[in-house]
Amino acid sequence: MPAEVLAAWEKLQEVATELRSVIRGKDDVVELVLTALLAEGSILLEDVPGVGKTTLAKSVALLIDMEYQRIQCTPDLLPGDILGGSIYRPAVGEFEFRPGPVFCNLLVADEINRASPRTQSALLEAMAETQVTIEGQRYDLKHPFIVIATQNPAGFEGTFPLPESQLDRFLFRLKMDYPDPVSEVDLLVEQSEHEPVRDLKAVMHVDELEILQRWTRSIRVDRKVASYIVALATATRHDGRLRVGCSPRGCKMLLRAAQAHAGLSGRDYVLPDDVQHLATATLGHRVSSRHASHAMDETGQVIASIVSQTEIPLGG
């Protein structure tokens, strides 16, 4: 690992430590969030209100010195409220473009499925191509650009389910779940007087994150590991429990995530273990169950089953 990369990697470990001090009992979620950052992927956090989804997203923004914006999604939120638009300036007699919250490094979209489908789609081009088209004019977004969105489970009052094309833009779909009893007691005691998130300060700069992201792209992937990813995807396409299997883009995302997980672990090569570890979080929302209800839990179980049944490549 080059010295420049090592220095940035150590800073990322500090970020991980600080996150675990705020988000108690969720080390696995913290690990996946940092993996997504290295992979330059966006994250969808789904669960019931009050389990720390927004706190986690805000903490990441505070610990890494990135320019960030937060939007609270509501049914009356318009695409222009996210993207921006032209305003008329009478003093000079012309229109001037005013950028919206999307022009940042990290966009926190809280309760994204409370926004209307039209507004949800406004983020589609931004997440897919790191650019937006406003009034016929294309604008490049800042680099890196990452979205951390939270949503309430389907069926909650006033929610609009994200379409499959929008879900596919997220690298991971994660579930926070309730903390264990010990962690919840620690949470109550430590936050009885103040919120720990208010004490967080940046320990890493965006330039250091970019160094790690460039290094992540160069992490070696053996052909056998790539074949293993394709084997998993092929199994989803022929599994009778699934209506739609993993696409080639899903394979690419799983490969990128595996590279990032290897990098987070301090390795410059990918192991089949990296692929296994991330398969459910990466592929669970990229396949469709034949039973629409319980979609997230059921597809996760199917992916886990496929991983356990697919032969792992051995040797170098």
Disulfide bonds with the S-S distance in Angstrom:
none
